[in-house]
């Protein structure tokens, strides 16, 4: 009877460890998938010397137009799109600003450049 109790106890402990390993494996797979989405971006320097992460041309599609994400948020593991106007990229989450052109330059001048 003691051997049976010991065997059942050992089996229970092994099942518990097995379940923990499955959960850890799932967490690691999710972390890898989350990291993999950043592989679609390349670091790009703006003409003013700031940095953004721009979607690589190979990944641009009608459903995934060209865009940039924030390099500071990326370092924190966040996927944060940046808005762009005629002179800056701006992160809506952390408020990082990357200057694209000197202020005062109009959109029309930038399009001609």
C-alpha positions in Angstrom: 0.0 0.0 0.0 2.9 2.3 0.8 4.4 1.7 -2.6 1.1 2.5 -4.3 0.7 5.7 -2.3 4.3 6.7 -3.2 3.8 5.9 -6.9 0.5 7.9 -7.0 2.2 10.8 -5.3 5.1 10.7 -7.7 2.7 10.5 -10.7 0.8 13.5 -9.4 4.0 15.5 -9.1 5.1 14.5 -12.6 1.7 15.6 -14.0 2.0 18.9 -12.2 5.5 19.4 -13.6 4.3 18.4 -17.1 1.5 21.0 -16.9 4.0 23.7 -15.8 6.2 22.8 -18.8 3.3 23.0 -21.2 2.3 26.5 -19.8 5.9 27.7 -20.0 6.2 26.4 -23.6 3.0 28.3 -24.5 4.3 31.5 -22.9 7.6 31.2 -24.8 5.9 30.6 -28.1 3.7 33.6 -27.6 6.8 35.7 -26.8 8.6 34.5 -29.9 5.5 35.3 -32.1 5.3 38.7 -30.5 9.0 39.4 -31.2 8.7 38.0 -34.8 6.3 40.8 -35.8 9.1 43.3 -35.3 11.3 41.4 -37.8 9.2 43.0 -40.6 10.6 46.5 -39.7 14.0 48.1 -40.4 15.6 51.0 -38.5 15.4 54.1 -40.6 17.1 57.5 -40.0 15.1 60.5 -40.9 16.7 63.4 -42.8 16.9 65.3 -39.5 18.8 62.5 -37.8 16.0 60.9 -35.7 15.0 57.2 -35.9 11.8 55.3 -36.7 11.2 51.7 -37.6 9.7 51.4 -41.1 7.8 48.5 -42.6 10.2 46.7 -45.0 9.1 47.0 -48.7 8.7 43.2 -48.9 5.8 43.3 -46.4 3.9 46.3 -48.0 0.6 45.1 -49.3 -2.8 46.8 -50.0 -3.9 45.6 -46.5 -0.6 46.6 -44.9 0.4 50.0 -46.3 3.8 51.6 -45.6 4.0 52.9 -42.0 6.4 53.3 -39.2 6.4 52.2 -35.5 8.1 53.8 -32.6 11.6 52.6 -31.8 11.3 53.5 -28.1 8.0 51.5 -27.7 9.6 48.6 -29.6 12.3 48.4 -27.0 9.6 48.0 -24.4 8.0 45.3 -26.5 5.1 47.5 -27.6 3.8 47.8 -31.2 2.9 51.5 -31.5 2.2 53.0 -34.8 3.5 56.5 -35.5 1.5 59.3 -37.2 3.3 61.4 -39.7 2.7 65.0 -40.8 4.8 67.3 -43.0 7.6 67.6 -40.5 7.4 64.9 -37.9 6.6 61.3 -36.9 4.8 61.1 -33.6 4.1 58.2 -31.3 0.6 58.3 -29.8 1.7 56.1 -26.9 5.0 57.4 -25.5 4.9 60.8 -27.3 8.3 60.2 -29.0 8.8 62.7 -31.8 11.1 62.1 -34.8 11.7 65.1 -36.9 11.3 64.4 -40.6 11.9 67.9 -42.0 12.6 71.4 -40.6 9.4 73.0 -39.3 7.8 75.4 -41.7 8.3 73.3 -44.8 5.0 72.6 -46.4 3.7 69.2 -47.6 3.9 70.4 -51.2 7.6 71.2 -50.9 8.2 67.8 -49.3 6.3 66.0 -52.1 8.5 67.7 -54.8 11.7 66.7 -53.0 
